[in-house]
Amino acid sequence: MPKMKTKSSCKKRFKLTASGKVKSAAAGKRHGMIKRSNKFIRDARGTMVLSEPDARIVKKFMPNSL
């Protein structure tokens, strides 16, 4: 069988924690900050842990990081 490859888009966007949860940056912060509220910008700072259903999808694309 050929080796499973990690999706390039996933390795750029997601990291796994030591306990196996998926960490990601907040969405919607690339451009257009003027029209966003200060509360949105503040809440979207830093990283967050994905919910379990979303993490399950991401982990399928990252077989080598498990």
PDB file of N, H, CA, C and O in Angstrom:
ATOM      1  N   MET A   1       0.846  -1.200   0.000  1.00  0.00           N
ATOM      2  CA  MET A   1       0.000   0.000   0.000  1.00  0.00           C
ATOM      3  C   MET A   1       0.884   1.255   0.000  1.00  0.00           C
ATOM      4  O   MET A   1       1.927   1.281   0.654  1.00  0.00           O
ATOM      5  N   PRO A   2       0.468   2.283  -0.730  1.00  0.00           N
ATOM      6  CA  PRO A   2       1.229   3.537  -0.672  1.00  0.00           C
ATOM      7  C   PRO A   2       1.003   4.249   0.654  1.00  0.00           C
ATOM      8  O   PRO A   2       0.017   4.013   1.353  1.00  0.00           O
ATOM      9  N   LYS A   3       1.942   5.122   0.976  1.00  0.00           N
ATOM     10  H   LYS A   3       2.743   5.314   0.408  1.00  0.00           H
ATOM     11  CA  LYS A   3       1.838   5.854   2.230  1.00  0.00           C
ATOM     12  C   LYS A   3       0.715   6.882   2.162  1.00  0.00           C
ATOM     13  O   LYS A   3       0.412   7.422   1.097  1.00  0.00           O
ATOM     14  N   MET A   4       0.100   7.145   3.318  1.00  0.00           N
ATOM     15  H   MET A   4       0.346   6.707   4.183  1.00  0.00           H
ATOM     16  CA  MET A   4      -0.911   8.204   3.416  1.00  0.00           C
ATOM     17  C   MET A   4      -0.193   9.540   3.502  1.00  0.00           C
ATOM     18  O   MET A   4       0.777   9.681   4.246  1.00  0.00           O
ATOM     19  N   LYS A   5      -0.663  10.512   2.750  1.00  0.00           N
ATOM     20  H   LYS A   5      -1.452  10.398   2.145  1.00  0.00           H
ATOM     21  CA  LYS A   5      -0.044  11.830   2.792  1.00  0.00           C
ATOM     22  C   LYS A   5      -0.900  12.795   3.597  1.00  0.00           C
ATOM     23  O   LYS A   5      -2.127  12.692   3.615  1.00  0.00           O
ATOM     24  N   THR A   6      -0.237  13.735   4.261  1.00  0.00           N
ATOM     25  H   THR A   6       0.759  13.819   4.246  1.00  0.00           H
ATOM     26  CA  THR A   6      -0.929  14.797   4.986  1.00  0.00           C
ATOM     27  C   THR A   6      -1.336  15.878   3.994  1.00  0.00           C
ATOM     28  O   THR A   6      -0.541  16.270   3.139  1.00  0.00           O
ATOM     29  N   LYS A   7      -2.577  16.364   4.107  1.00  0.00           N
ATOM     30  H   LYS A   7      -3.222  16.046   4.802  1.00  0.00           H
ATOM     31  CA  LYS A   7      -3.033  17.460   3.244  1.00  0.00           C
ATOM     32  C   LYS A   7      -2.233  18.717   3.577  1.00  0.00           C
ATOM     33  O   LYS A   7      -2.105  19.087   4.744  1.00  0.00           O
ATOM     34  N   SER A   8      -1.697  19.370   2.548  1.00  0.00           N
ATOM     35  H   SER A   8      -1.801  19.070   1.600  1.00  0.00           H
ATOM     36  CA  SER A   8      -0.887  20.565   2.768  1.00  0.00           C
ATOM     37  C   SER A   8      -1.688  21.676   3.414  1.00  0.00           C
ATOM     38  O   SER A   8      -1.161  22.429   4.233  1.00  0.00           O
ATOM     39  N   SER A   9      -2.963  21.787   3.052  1.00  0.00           N
ATOM     40  H   SER A   9      -3.391  21.175   2.387  1.00  0.00           H
ATOM     41  CA  SER A   9      -3.786  22.854   3.625  1.00  0.00           C
ATOM     42  C   SER A   9      -3.979  22.642   5.120  1.00  0.00           C
ATOM     43  O   SER A   9      -4.063  23.612   5.874  1.00  0.00           O
ATOM     44  N   CYS A  10      -4.050  21.393   5.558  1.00  0.00           N
ATOM     45  H   CYS A  10      -3.982  20.605   4.946  1.00  0.00           H
ATOM     46  CA  CYS A  10      -4.247  21.112   6.984  1.00  0.00           C
ATOM     47  C   CYS A  10      -3.000  21.393   7.794  1.00  0.00           C
ATOM     48  O   CYS A  10      -3.083  21.925   8.901  1.00  0.00           O
ATOM     49  N   LYS A  11      -1.844  21.040   7.253  1.00  0.00           N
ATOM     50  H   LYS A  11      -1.777  20.608   6.353  1.00  0.00           H
ATOM     51  CA  LYS A  11      -0.639  21.257   8.053  1.00  0.00           C
ATOM     52  C   LYS A  11      -0.314  22.738   8.199  1.00  0.00           C
ATOM     53  O   LYS A  11       0.413  23.125   9.114  1.00  0.00           O
ATOM     54  N   LYS A  12      -0.850  23.573   7.299  1.00  0.00           N
ATOM     55  H   LYS A  12      -1.441  23.258   6.556  1.00  0.00           H
ATOM     56  CA  LYS A  12      -0.656  25.011   7.422  1.00  0.00           C
ATOM     57  C   LYS A  12      -1.623  25.634   8.432  1.00  0.00           C
ATOM     58  O   LYS A  12      -1.296  26.634   9.071  1.00  0.00           O
ATOM     59  N   ARG A  13      -2.823  25.039   8.575  1.00  0.00           N
ATOM     60  H   ARG A  13      -3.089  24.227   8.056  1.00  0.00           H
ATOM     61  CA  ARG A  13      -3.875  25.687   9.349  1.00  0.00           C
ATOM     62  C   ARG A  13      -4.074  25.134  10.750  1.00  0.00           C
ATOM     63  O   ARG A  13      -4.575  25.842  11.624  1.00  0.00           O
ATOM     64  N   PHE A  14      -3.689  23.873  10.985  1.00  0.00           N
ATOM     65  H   PHE A  14      -3.283  23.298  10.276  1.00  0.00           H
ATOM     66  CA  PHE A  14      -4.023  23.213  12.243  1.00  0.00           C
ATOM     67  C   PHE A  14      -2.795  22.624  12.911  1.00  0.00           C
ATOM     68  O   PHE A  14      -1.826  22.252  12.249  1.00  0.00           O
ATOM     69  N   LYS A  15      -2.850  22.545  14.247  1.00  0.00           N
ATOM     70  H   LYS A  15      -3.636  22.847  14.785  1.00  0.00           H
ATOM     71  CA  LYS A  15      -1.833  21.864  15.040  1.00  0.00           C
ATOM     72  C   LYS A  15      -2.558  20.962  16.023  1.00  0.00           C
ATOM     73  O   LYS A  15      -3.699  21.226  16.399  1.00  0.00           O
ATOM     74  N   LEU A  16      -1.879  19.884  16.440  1.00  0.00           N
ATOM     75  H   LEU A  16      -0.952  19.669  16.135  1.00  0.00           H
ATOM     76  CA  LEU A  16      -2.458  18.994  17.438  1.00  0.00           C
ATOM     77  C   LEU A  16      -1.834  19.272  18.793  1.00  0.00           C
ATOM     78  O   LEU A  16      -0.629  19.500  18.895  1.00  0.00           O
ATOM     79  N   THR A  17      -2.663  19.253  19.840  1.00  0.00           N
ATOM     80  H   THR A  17      -3.643  19.068  19.757  1.00  0.00           H
ATOM     81  CA  THR A  17      -2.158  19.403  21.196  1.00  0.00           C
ATOM     82  C   THR A  17      -1.621  18.048  21.664  1.00  0.00           C
ATOM     83  O   THR A  17      -1.763  17.039  20.974  1.00  0.00           O
ATOM     84  N   ALA A  18      -1.004  18.042  22.845  1.00  0.00           N
ATOM     85  H   ALA A  18      -0.889  18.862  23.407  1.00  0.00           H
ATOM     86  CA  ALA A  18      -0.435  16.803  23.380  1.00  0.00           C
ATOM     87  C   ALA A  18      -1.514  15.771  23.663  1.00  0.00           C
ATOM     88  O   ALA A  18      -1.262  14.570  23.570  1.00  0.00           O
ATOM     89  N   SER A  19      -2.713  16.224  24.007  1.00  0.00           N
ATOM     90  H   SER A  19      -2.918  17.200  24.083  1.00  0.00           H
ATOM     91  CA  SER A  19      -3.794  15.293  24.304  1.00  0.00           C
ATOM     92  C   SER A  19      -4.578  14.890  23.054  1.00  0.00           C
ATOM     93  O   SER A  19      -5.537  14.125  23.154  1.00  0.00           O
ATOM     94  N   GLY A  20      -4.185  15.393  21.872  1.00  0.00           N
ATOM     95  H   GLY A  20      -3.405  16.015  21.791  1.00  0.00           H
ATOM     96  CA  GLY A  20      -4.806  14.977  20.629  1.00  0.00           C
ATOM     97  C   GLY A  20      -5.924  15.871  20.148  1.00  0.00           C
ATOM     98  O   GLY A  20      -6.601  15.531  19.177  1.00  0.00           O
ATOM     99  N   LYS A  21      -6.143  17.006  20.794  1.00  0.00           N
ATOM    100  H   LYS A  21      -5.594  17.282  21.582  1.00  0.00           H
ATOM    101  CA  LYS A  21      -7.160  17.942  20.320  1.00  0.00           C
ATOM    102  C   LYS A  21      -6.580  18.790  19.200  1.00  0.00           C
ATOM    103  O   LYS A  21      -5.362  18.918  19.077  1.00  0.00           O
ATOM    104  N   VAL A  22      -7.455  19.369  18.383  1.00  0.00           N
ATOM    105  H   VAL A  22      -8.444  19.265  18.483  1.00  0.00           H
ATOM    106  CA  VAL A  22      -7.013  20.144  17.223  1.00  0.00           C
ATOM    107  C   VAL A  22      -7.116  21.627  17.539  1.00  0.00           C
ATOM    108  O   VAL A  22      -8.173  22.126  17.926  1.00  0.00           O
ATOM    109  N   LYS A  23      -5.985  22.329  17.365  1.00  0.00           N
ATOM    110  H   LYS A  23      -5.127  21.924  17.051  1.00  0.00           H
ATOM    111  CA  LYS A  23      -5.906  23.754  17.637  1.00  0.00           C
ATOM    112  C   LYS A  23      -5.946  24.507  16.317  1.00  0.00           C
ATOM    113  O   LYS A  23      -5.349  24.065  15.335  1.00  0.00           O
ATOM    114  N   SER A  24      -6.649  25.651  16.279  1.00  0.00           N
ATOM    115  H   SER A  24      -7.134  26.010  17.076  1.00  0.00           H
ATOM    116  CA  SER A  24      -6.691  26.453  15.057  1.00  0.00           C
ATOM    117  C   SER A  24      -6.840  27.920  15.403  1.00  0.00           C
ATOM    118  O   SER A  24      -7.230  28.274  16.515  1.00  0.00           O
ATOM    119  N   ALA A  25      -6.525  28.768  14.438  1.00  0.00           N
ATOM    120  H   ALA A  25      -6.208  28.480  13.535  1.00  0.00           H
ATOM    121  CA  ALA A  25      -6.720  30.203  14.602  1.00  0.00           C
ATOM    122  C   ALA A  25      -8.167  30.546  14.295  1.00  0.00           C
ATOM    123  O   ALA A  25      -8.870  29.767  13.652  1.00  0.00           O
ATOM    124  N   ALA A  26      -8.607  31.690  14.745  1.00  0.00           N
ATOM    125  H   ALA A  26      -8.036  32.323  15.268  1.00  0.00           H
ATOM    126  CA  ALA A  26      -9.977  32.123  14.510  1.00  0.00           C
ATOM    127  C   ALA A  26     -10.180  32.488  13.044  1.00  0.00           C
ATOM    128  O   ALA A  26      -9.272  33.004  12.392  1.00  0.00           O
ATOM    129  N   ALA A  27     -11.364  32.220  12.538  1.00  0.00           N
ATOM    130  H   ALA A  27     -12.101  31.801  13.067  1.00  0.00           H
ATOM    131  CA  ALA A  27     -11.686  32.551  11.156  1.00  0.00           C
ATOM    132  C   ALA A  27     -12.133  34.010  11.049  1.00  0.00           C
ATOM    133  O   ALA A  27     -12.605  34.592  12.026  1.00  0.00           O
ATOM    134  N   GLY A  28     -11.986  34.587   9.879  1.00  0.00           N
ATOM    135  H   GLY A  28     -11.602  34.114   9.085  1.00  0.00           H
ATOM    136  CA  GLY A  28     -12.509  35.923   9.613  1.00  0.00           C
ATOM    137  C   GLY A  28     -11.610  37.058  10.034  1.00  0.00           C
ATOM    138  O   GLY A  28     -12.097  38.169  10.245  1.00  0.00           O
ATOM    139  N   LYS A  29     -10.299  36.824  10.166  1.00  0.00           N
ATOM    140  H   LYS A  29      -9.903  35.922   9.994  1.00  0.00           H
ATOM    141  CA  LYS A  29      -9.407  37.887  10.617  1.00  0.00           C
ATOM    142  C   LYS A  29      -8.348  38.260   9.590  1.00  0.00           C
ATOM    143  O   LYS A  29      -7.358  38.900   9.942  1.00  0.00           O
ATOM    144  N   ARG A  30      -8.528  37.881   8.341  1.00  0.00           N
ATOM    145  H   ARG A  30      -9.333  37.361   8.055  1.00  0.00           H
ATOM    146  CA  ARG A  30      -7.503  38.148   7.337  1.00  0.00           C
ATOM    147  C   ARG A  30      -7.571  39.589   6.814  1.00  0.00           C
ATOM    148  O   ARG A  30      -6.543  40.249   6.665  1.00  0.00           O
ATOM    149  N   HIS A  31      -8.764  40.059   6.544  1.00  0.00           N
ATOM    150  H   HIS A  31      -9.600  39.523   6.666  1.00  0.00           H
ATOM    151  CA  HIS A  31      -8.906  41.417   6.010  1.00  0.00           C
ATOM    152  C   HIS A  31     -10.302  41.912   6.360  1.00  0.00           C
ATOM    153  O   HIS A  31     -11.130  41.149   6.857  1.00  0.00           O
ATOM    154  N   GLY A  32     -10.563  43.199   6.099  1.00  0.00           N
ATOM    155  H   GLY A  32      -9.891  43.819   5.695  1.00  0.00           H
ATOM    156  CA  GLY A  32     -11.886  43.762   6.368  1.00  0.00           C
ATOM    157  C   GLY A  32     -12.142  44.023   7.836  1.00  0.00           C
ATOM    158  O   GLY A  32     -13.277  43.902   8.298  1.00  0.00           O
ATOM    159  N   MET A  33     -11.089  44.386   8.588  1.00  0.00           N
ATOM    160  H   MET A  33     -10.168  44.485   8.213  1.00  0.00           H
ATOM    161  CA  MET A  33     -11.245  44.591  10.026  1.00  0.00           C
ATOM    162  C   MET A  33     -12.040  45.859  10.350  1.00  0.00           C
ATOM    163  O   MET A  33     -12.575  45.989  11.451  1.00  0.00           O
ATOM    164  N   ILE A  34     -12.118  46.780   9.409  1.00  0.00           N
ATOM    165  H   ILE A  34     -11.683  46.675   8.515  1.00  0.00           H
ATOM    166  CA  ILE A  34     -12.829  48.031   9.677  1.00  0.00           C
ATOM    167  C   ILE A  34     -14.316  47.769   9.895  1.00  0.00           C
ATOM    168  O   ILE A  34     -14.940  48.395  10.751  1.00  0.00           O
ATOM    169  N   LYS A  35     -14.878  46.852   9.126  1.00  0.00           N
ATOM    170  H   LYS A  35     -14.370  46.343   8.431  1.00  0.00           H
ATOM    171  CA  LYS A  35     -16.312  46.589   9.261  1.00  0.00           C
ATOM    172  C   LYS A  35     -16.630  45.639  10.412  1.00  0.00           C
ATOM    173  O   LYS A  35     -17.801  45.464  10.748  1.00  0.00           O
ATOM    174  N   ARG A  36     -15.632  45.029  11.020  1.00  0.00           N
ATOM    175  H   ARG A  36     -14.680  45.171  10.747  1.00  0.00           H
ATOM    176  CA  ARG A  36     -15.859  44.131  12.154  1.00  0.00           C
ATOM    177  C   ARG A  36     -15.926  44.934  13.448  1.00  0.00           C
ATOM    178  O   ARG A  36     -15.294  45.982  13.578  1.00  0.00           O
ATOM    179  N   SER A  37     -16.693  44.431  14.389  1.00  0.00           N
ATOM    180  H   SER A  37     -17.207  43.580  14.283  1.00  0.00           H
ATOM    181  CA  SER A  37     -16.796  45.133  15.666  1.00  0.00           C
ATOM    182  C   SER A  37     -15.553  44.852  16.513  1.00  0.00           C
ATOM    183  O   SER A  37     -14.858  43.858  16.306  1.00  0.00           O
ATOM    184  N   ASN A  38     -15.292  45.728  17.451  1.00  0.00           N
ATOM    185  H   ASN A  38     -15.857  46.536  17.619  1.00  0.00           H
ATOM    186  CA  ASN A  38     -14.144  45.540  18.346  1.00  0.00           C
ATOM    187  C   ASN A  38     -14.296  44.263  19.154  1.00  0.00           C
ATOM    188  O   ASN A  38     -13.305  43.598  19.458  1.00  0.00           O
ATOM    189  N   LYS A  39     -15.526  43.915  19.503  1.00  0.00           N
ATOM    190  H   LYS A  39     -16.331  44.456  19.256  1.00  0.00           H
ATOM    191  CA  LYS A  39     -15.787  42.699  20.265  1.00  0.00           C
ATOM    192  C   LYS A  39     -15.393  41.464  19.445  1.00  0.00           C
ATOM    193  O   LYS A  39     -14.806  40.525  19.982  1.00  0.00           O
ATOM    194  N   PHE A  40     -15.715  41.466  18.149  1.00  0.00           N
ATOM    195  H   PHE A  40     -16.192  42.229  17.713  1.00  0.00           H
ATOM    196  CA  PHE A  40     -15.347  40.339  17.294  1.00  0.00           C
ATOM    197  C   PHE A  40     -13.837  40.190  17.208  1.00  0.00           C
ATOM    198  O   PHE A  40     -13.306  39.086  17.334  1.00  0.00           O
ATOM    199  N   ILE A  41     -13.144  41.311  16.993  1.00  0.00           N
ATOM    200  H   ILE A  41     -13.575  42.207  16.892  1.00  0.00           H
ATOM    201  CA  ILE A  41     -11.690  41.278  16.849  1.00  0.00           C
ATOM    202  C   ILE A  41     -11.044  40.776  18.140  1.00  0.00           C
ATOM    203  O   ILE A  41     -10.088  40.002  18.100  1.00  0.00           O
ATOM    204  N   ARG A  42     -11.559  41.212  19.265  1.00  0.00           N
ATOM    205  H   ARG A  42     -12.336  41.841  19.297  1.00  0.00           H
ATOM    206  CA  ARG A  42     -11.032  40.796  20.567  1.00  0.00           C
ATOM    207  C   ARG A  42     -11.255  39.302  20.799  1.00  0.00           C
ATOM    208  O   ARG A  42     -10.355  38.591  21.243  1.00  0.00           O
ATOM    209  N   ASP A  43     -12.464  38.839  20.492  1.00  0.00           N
ATOM    210  H   ASP A  43     -13.196  39.417  20.130  1.00  0.00           H
ATOM    211  CA  ASP A  43     -12.799  37.429  20.731  1.00  0.00           C
ATOM    212  C   ASP A  43     -12.060  36.493  19.774  1.00  0.00           C
ATOM    213  O   ASP A  43     -11.845  35.326  20.101  1.00  0.00           O
ATOM    214  N   ALA A  44     -11.673  36.984  18.610  1.00  0.00           N
ATOM    215  H   ALA A  44     -11.848  37.932  18.344  1.00  0.00           H
ATOM    216  CA  ALA A  44     -11.012  36.143  17.621  1.00  0.00           C
ATOM    217  C   ALA A  44      -9.495  36.141  17.770  1.00  0.00           C
ATOM    218  O   ALA A  44      -8.788  35.617  16.909  1.00  0.00           O
ATOM    219  N   ARG A  45      -8.991  36.720  18.849  1.00  0.00           N
ATOM    220  H   ARG A  45      -9.565  37.146  19.548  1.00  0.00           H
ATOM    221  CA  ARG A  45      -7.551  36.778  19.082  1.00  0.00           C
ATOM    222  C   ARG A  45      -7.028  35.409  19.530  1.00  0.00           C
ATOM    223  O   ARG A  45      -7.722  34.677  20.235  1.00  0.00           O
ATOM    224  N   GLY A  46      -5.826  35.075  19.128  1.00  0.00           N
ATOM    225  H   GLY A  46      -5.262  35.670  18.555  1.00  0.00           H
ATOM    226  CA  GLY A  46      -5.206  33.839  19.603  1.00  0.00           C
ATOM    227  C   GLY A  46      -5.726  32.607  18.896  1.00  0.00           C
ATOM    228  O   GLY A  46      -6.209  32.680  17.766  1.00  0.00           O
ATOM    229  N   THR A  47      -5.624  31.466  19.574  1.00  0.00           N
ATOM    230  H   THR A  47      -5.232  31.406  20.492  1.00  0.00           H
ATOM    231  CA  THR A  47      -6.046  30.198  18.991  1.00  0.00           C
ATOM    232  C   THR A  47      -7.181  29.600  19.809  1.00  0.00           C
ATOM    233  O   THR A  47      -7.441  30.021  20.936  1.00  0.00           O
ATOM    234  N   MET A  48      -7.853  28.612  19.224  1.00  0.00           N
ATOM    235  H   MET A  48      -7.642  28.270  18.308  1.00  0.00           H
ATOM    236  CA  MET A  48      -8.940  27.939  19.926  1.00  0.00           C
ATOM    237  C   MET A  48      -8.901  26.454  19.578  1.00  0.00           C
ATOM    238  O   MET A  48      -8.267  26.048  18.603  1.00  0.00           O
ATOM    239  N   VAL A  49      -9.583  25.656  20.385  1.00  0.00           N
ATOM    240  H   VAL A  49     -10.098  25.985  21.176  1.00  0.00           H
ATOM    241  CA  VAL A  49      -9.661  24.221  20.159  1.00  0.00           C
ATOM    242  C   VAL A  49     -10.942  23.927  19.392  1.00  0.00           C
ATOM    243  O   VAL A  49     -12.013  24.419  19.749  1.00  0.00           O
ATOM    244  N   LEU A  50     -10.831  23.124  18.335  1.00  0.00           N
ATOM    245  H   LEU A  50      -9.962  22.724  18.045  1.00  0.00           H
ATOM    246  CA  LEU A  50     -12.002  22.790  17.530  1.00  0.00           C
ATOM    247  C   LEU A  50     -12.931  21.848  18.290  1.00  0.00           C
ATOM    248  O   LEU A  50     -12.497  21.100  19.166  1.00  0.00           O
ATOM    249  N   SER A  51     -14.205  21.896  17.944  1.00  0.00           N
ATOM    250  H   SER A  51     -14.557  22.503  17.232  1.00  0.00           H
ATOM    251  CA  SER A  51     -15.165  20.969  18.533  1.00  0.00           C
ATOM    252  C   SER A  51     -14.874  19.562  18.025  1.00  0.00           C
ATOM    253  O   SER A  51     -14.203  19.397  17.006  1.00  0.00           O
ATOM    254  N   GLU A  52     -15.367  18.560  18.720  1.00  0.00           N
ATOM    255  H   GLU A  52     -15.911  18.695  19.547  1.00  0.00           H
ATOM    256  CA  GLU A  52     -15.043  17.168  18.404  1.00  0.00           C
ATOM    257  C   GLU A  52     -15.476  16.750  16.988  1.00  0.00           C
ATOM    258  O   GLU A  52     -14.700  16.080  16.306  1.00  0.00           O
ATOM    259  N   PRO A  53     -16.688  17.118  16.513  1.00  0.00           N
ATOM    260  CA  PRO A  53     -17.053  16.744  15.137  1.00  0.00           C
ATOM    261  C   PRO A  53     -16.144  17.381  14.085  1.00  0.00           C
ATOM    262  O   PRO A  53     -15.810  16.742  13.087  1.00  0.00           O
ATOM    263  N   ASP A  54     -15.741  18.636  14.303  1.00  0.00           N
ATOM    264  H   ASP A  54     -16.012  19.156  15.113  1.00  0.00           H
ATOM    265  CA  ASP A  54     -14.836  19.285  13.355  1.00  0.00           C
ATOM    266  C   ASP A  54     -13.442  18.672  13.423  1.00  0.00           C
ATOM    267  O   ASP A  54     -12.783  18.499  12.398  1.00  0.00           O
ATOM    268  N   ALA A  55     -13.001  18.346  14.627  1.00  0.00           N
ATOM    269  H   ALA A  55     -13.537  18.486  15.459  1.00  0.00           H
ATOM    270  CA  ALA A  55     -11.675  17.769  14.795  1.00  0.00           C
ATOM    271  C   ALA A  55     -11.580  16.407  14.121  1.00  0.00           C
ATOM    272  O   ALA A  55     -10.522  16.049  13.604  1.00  0.00           O
ATOM    273  N   ARG A  56     -12.653  15.653  14.119  1.00  0.00           N
ATOM    274  H   ARG A  56     -13.513  15.944  14.539  1.00  0.00           H
ATOM    275  CA  ARG A  56     -12.657  14.331  13.496  1.00  0.00           C
ATOM    276  C   ARG A  56     -12.386  14.450  11.993  1.00  0.00           C
ATOM    277  O   ARG A  56     -11.673  13.624  11.423  1.00  0.00           O
ATOM    278  N   ILE A  57     -12.952  15.470  11.356  1.00  0.00           N
ATOM    279  H   ILE A  57     -13.531  16.141  11.819  1.00  0.00           H
ATOM    280  CA  ILE A  57     -12.742  15.689   9.922  1.00  0.00           C
ATOM    281  C   ILE A  57     -11.291  16.074   9.652  1.00  0.00           C
ATOM    282  O   ILE A  57     -10.675  15.569   8.713  1.00  0.00           O
ATOM    283  N   VAL A  58     -10.746  16.970  10.478  1.00  0.00           N
ATOM    284  H   VAL A  58     -11.247  17.380  11.240  1.00  0.00           H
ATOM    285  CA  VAL A  58      -9.377  17.435  10.271  1.00  0.00           C
ATOM    286  C   VAL A  58      -8.385  16.292  10.467  1.00  0.00           C
ATOM    287  O   VAL A  58      -7.404  16.199   9.731  1.00  0.00           O
ATOM    288  N   LYS A  59      -8.622  15.430  11.438  1.00  0.00           N
ATOM    289  H   LYS A  59      -9.420  15.505  12.036  1.00  0.00           H
ATOM    290  CA  LYS A  59      -7.695  14.341  11.728  1.00  0.00           C
ATOM    291  C   LYS A  59      -7.615  13.333  10.583  1.00  0.00           C
ATOM    292  O   LYS A  59      -6.594  12.662  10.430  1.00  0.00           O
ATOM    293  N   LYS A  60      -8.662  13.215   9.782  1.00  0.00           N
ATOM    294  H   LYS A  60      -9.491  13.761   9.906  1.00  0.00           H
ATOM    295  CA  LYS A  60      -8.601  12.331   8.618  1.00  0.00           C
ATOM    296  C   LYS A  60      -7.599  12.827   7.591  1.00  0.00           C
ATOM    297  O   LYS A  60      -7.004  12.032   6.863  1.00  0.00           O
ATOM    298  N   PHE A  61      -7.412  14.130   7.530  1.00  0.00           N
ATOM    299  H   PHE A  61      -7.895  14.776   8.121  1.00  0.00           H
ATOM    300  CA  PHE A  61      -6.468  14.718   6.578  1.00  0.00           C
ATOM    301  C   PHE A  61      -5.039  14.752   7.115  1.00  0.00           C
ATOM    302  O   PHE A  61      -4.106  15.064   6.374  1.00  0.00           O
ATOM    303  N   MET A  62      -4.860  14.432   8.406  1.00  0.00           N
ATOM    304  H   MET A  62      -5.618  14.179   9.008  1.00  0.00           H
ATOM    305  CA  MET A  62      -3.546  14.483   9.029  1.00  0.00           C
ATOM    306  C   MET A  62      -3.195  13.132   9.634  1.00  0.00           C
ATOM    307  O   MET A  62      -3.112  13.023  10.857  1.00  0.00           O
ATOM    308  N   PRO A  63      -2.987  12.102   8.827  1.00  0.00           N
ATOM    309  CA  PRO A  63      -2.762  10.769   9.385  1.00  0.00           C
ATOM    310  C   PRO A  63      -1.426  10.618  10.106  1.00  0.00           C
ATOM    311  O   PRO A  63      -1.303   9.780  11.000  1.00  0.00           O
ATOM    312  N   ASN A  64      -0.415  11.419   9.732  1.00  0.00           N
ATOM    313  H   ASN A  64      -0.515  12.100   9.007  1.00  0.00           H
ATOM    314  CA  ASN A  64       0.914  11.244  10.312  1.00  0.00           C
ATOM    315  C   ASN A  64       1.107  11.995  11.617  1.00  0.00           C
ATOM    316  O   ASN A  64       2.112  11.782  12.296  1.00  0.00           O
ATOM    317  N   SER A  65       0.186  12.858  11.987  1.00  0.00           N
ATOM    318  H   SER A  65      -0.630  13.030  11.436  1.00  0.00           H
ATOM    319  CA  SER A  65       0.364  13.649  13.198  1.00  0.00           C
ATOM    320  C   SER A  65      -0.357  13.031  14.387  1.00  0.00           C
ATOM    321  O   SER A  65      -0.326  13.597  15.479  1.00  0.00           O
ATOM    322  N   LEU A  66      -1.000  11.892  14.205  1.00  0.00           N
ATOM    323  H   LEU A  66      -1.025  11.432  13.317  1.00  0.00           H
ATOM    324  CA  LEU A  66      -1.653  11.227  15.312  1.00  0.00           C
ATOM    325  C   LEU A  66      -0.622  10.466  16.055  1.00  0.00           C
ATOM    326  O   LEU A  66      -0.935   9.810  17.049  1.00  0.00           O
TER     327      LEU A  66
END
